[in-house]
Amino acid sequence: MRFLDLPAQQARIADDLRRRINVVLEHCQFILGPEVAELERQLAAFCGAAQCVAVSSGTDALQIALMAEGVGRGDAVFLPAFTYTATAEVPLLLGATPVFCDVDPRTFQISPASLADRIATVRAGGRLRPRAIIGVDLFGQPADWPRLREIAAREGMFLLDDCAQSFGASLQRERLGRAADATAISFFPSKPLGAYGDGGALLTEDAARADLYRSLRSHGEGTTRYDVLRTGMNGRLDTLQAAVLLSKLTVFEEELAARDRIARSYDAALRDVVQVPARVPDSTSAWAIYAILLRNGETRSRLQEALQAAGVPTAIYYPRPLHHQPAYRDAHDGAALPVAEDLATRILALPIHPDLSDADIALVCAAVRANA
Ligand SMILES: *Cc1c(COP(=O)(O)O)cnc(C)c1O
């Protein structure tokens, strides 16, 4: 059993995939070729967004979105402490200060109460300007966007959705992609919609923002390539990745359904022995990660070893909250974020890719039940 089964997925789409790759090899427009424009159209249509700009990675999508707002020195960017490093790295690269917030103990999403509290502290400190909020849709589920929008509007802040793990999820029957001022997605191979290399995209309703994103991803160019309007970056998606993603989009809905079915099987089989993931109300998940909570770190280590011995691969997202990482300790104001700190000690992710067989699922459930 694999934690992520890219060979099995490739076998399902092999003919379509090779056909699309061959078309690119024939036309040789390897950067921003026609497949990139087609992918942008399909991604926007998939979630009902007005604009889509494909870029080189999820990290670059976050960076371009903050560059477009002019986020930099003296600005505070609020984000959850329990997320992947890229969310915090980007504000620091731009000279801004990440302000870590705690997360909800049940859904693991950024806590609106902690966010409001952290904004008030920064305002009272008078040193930094509260400028942007990055809400992360963690593990495939949506953050609490209605509350985050309320806070961003009240505080006059830019609201960015880090949807790297959750493209395909929905909240109140709307696909993520329009929940914030801009939405960043990632096509890293292990994400729900993964390329065969790095890739990402930005979604927004605002045509002026999308124009800026297009300029920034190509060195700040204007209407011609040698018209340089602003400092940008090389943040383009390559055409072969777009071809792979177009092929994967043909089976994406089925894969979302398969992951959801597996999550329900795990819930039913495991809820009396471990804490299974609480659902964000009125939402669907893209199930990038199915994470259970054990009593403590010792129980987790024992279970992880027993599962490995039984042939069940597991992973820990995340073993350390970001405010405790050496790279970010200096940027952190020292506030305790007890939920993020606690989750890191006892969370464990089980395999949930769409090619798990019924026998695999039964093996995972039996092994967890026997050892939790
Ligand atoms: C994967 C991920 C990113 C970064 O995406 P890349 O495409 O790997 O650059 C950003 N934020 C979160 C929450 C992620 O999981």
PDBQT file of the ligand as one rigid body, heavy atoms in Angstrom, charges set to zero:
ROOT
HETATM    1  C1  LIG A 401       1.687  22.715  -0.682  1.00  0.00    +0.000 C 
HETATM    2  C2  LIG A 401       1.317  23.952   0.013  1.00  0.00    +0.000 A 
HETATM    3  C3  LIG A 401       1.790  25.214  -0.402  1.00  0.00    +0.000 A 
HETATM    4  C4  LIG A 401       2.837  25.383  -1.455  1.00  0.00    +0.000 C 
HETATM    5  O1  LIG A 401       2.547  24.866  -2.682  1.00  0.00    +0.000 OA
HETATM    6  P1  LIG A 401       3.741  24.505  -3.687  1.00  0.00    +0.000 P 
HETATM    7  O2  LIG A 401       3.032  24.284  -4.988  1.00  0.00    +0.000 OA
HETATM    8  O3  LIG A 401       4.432  23.302  -3.167  1.00  0.00    +0.000 OA
HETATM    9  O4  LIG A 401       4.644  25.694  -3.758  1.00  0.00    +0.000 OA
HETATM   10  C5  LIG A 401       1.321  26.351   0.250  1.00  0.00    +0.000 A 
HETATM   11  N1  LIG A 401       0.463  26.259   1.271  1.00  0.00    +0.000 NA
HETATM   12  C6  LIG A 401      -0.005  25.071   1.711  1.00  0.00    +0.000 A 
HETATM   13  C7  LIG A 401      -0.989  25.049   2.837  1.00  0.00    +0.000 C 
HETATM   14  C8  LIG A 401       0.417  23.876   1.111  1.00  0.00    +0.000 A 
HETATM   15  O5  LIG A 401      -0.036  22.701   1.570  1.00  0.00    +0.000 OA
ENDROOT
TORSDOF 0
